[in-house]
Amino acid sequence: MNTFKALLEREYWEHRGAFLKTPLIIGIVFIVVLLLGYITTERFDQVLTNGQTIEIGGQTLETTDPKFIKLGLDAFMLTTASLYHIVLFIVLFFFLLGSLYDDRKDGSILFWKSLPVSDFQTVLSKLLTAIFFAPLIFTACLIISHLAFFIVLSLLLLLNGVNPFTVLWANIDLINWGAFFIGCLVQALWALPVYGWLLLASSYSKRRPFLLAVFVPMMVGLIWYWYNAIFNYNLMKIGIFKTIGYFMAKSIQPFTSGLSFDAESFDFDATQQTNVELIKSMFNGLSDPIVYYGIIFAVIAIALAIYVRRYRNTT
C-alpha cells in the first residue's frame, strides 16, 4: 500500500504544474476578466449615465428577483465548470500520452524497474491518477477559484453600496461543485477507452506516441468512411459515426448528459434542468451500452499496455 501511495505521489510531483497550476491560472484569469469588466462598465456608466446605478431589466441588483440572480450564478458556475472539464481532458490526454513513453525516453524506466514495483502497479497508478486524483485536484482548484472570484465580486458590490450576503452569497448553490466532481467521474468512465488507448500508445511507441495515438484511429476511420462511400451506403445511417460522435462528446464534456440525444437525426436538444436533474441525467447516461463496450476495450488496451511495458525497456 505504501508503495502504491508513493507512485501516486510521484505522479503528482512530476505533473504538479499541469494538475495544480493550470486550473488555478484559469481561476486568476476569471478574476482579471471580472476586474476588467468592472472597470469598463464603471467607465461606460459614468460617461453615459453620469454615474447612476446600473439597472438590470429596469431594476437594481437589490430589487432583482433572487431567482434570476441564482440562475445567473448557476450559469456562471456550470459554464466555468464546463471549461474546466475540457481543460482537464486536454491535460490528461497529454499526461497519459507521455506517461509510459517518457520513462523510456529519459532512461528512468531502468531505475523504476530496479525497485520492488510491478508494471501493473505503475500503469494502474497512472490510470488512477487520471480517473480520480487529477479530477479531485481540479475540483479543489475550481472551488478555490470560485470562492476567490466571489470574494472579489463581494468587494466590488460593497464599493457600490450593495449587500453581497443577500445579493450574492445567499444565492450560491453549492451543489454545483458536487455536480462538477460527479461530472469528472462520469467523464472518466466515458473517456476510459481513450485513456486505455493512450496508455497503450505510450507504452508501445518507439518515438512520437502522438502519431500513433491520433493518426492511427484517424486512418482507420477514413478507411472505413471510404469503404462505405465506395459501396454507396448512406453514411448518416452508419451507426459507428453516430456512436463515435456521441461517445467523444461525453468523453470531453460530461454535461452533455444533460442534453437529450436523438440517435436517428444525431441532434442534441438543449433542455433547461436543475442541478439535481443534471446530476441524475449524467448517471442515467451510464446505462448506455456504449459505456460498457468502451470499458471492455479499455481493459484490453490497459492489459496490452502492461504487457508491452514489461518487455520494452528502451525506445
RAGI-V22012 format. One record per helix or strand of 2 or more residues. SS is the DSSP state (a for helix, b for strand). FROM is the first residue (numbers start at 0). LEN is the number of residues. If there is no record, write none. Layout:
# RAGI-V22012
SS/FROM/LEN
SS/FROM/LEN
This chain:
# RAGI-V22012
a/1/13
a/15/34
a/60/3
a/65/34
a/100/6
a/107/6
a/118/41
a/163/4
a/168/3
a/174/30
a/208/22
a/234/3
a/238/14
a/253/5
b/258/4
b/266/4
a/274/13
a/288/23
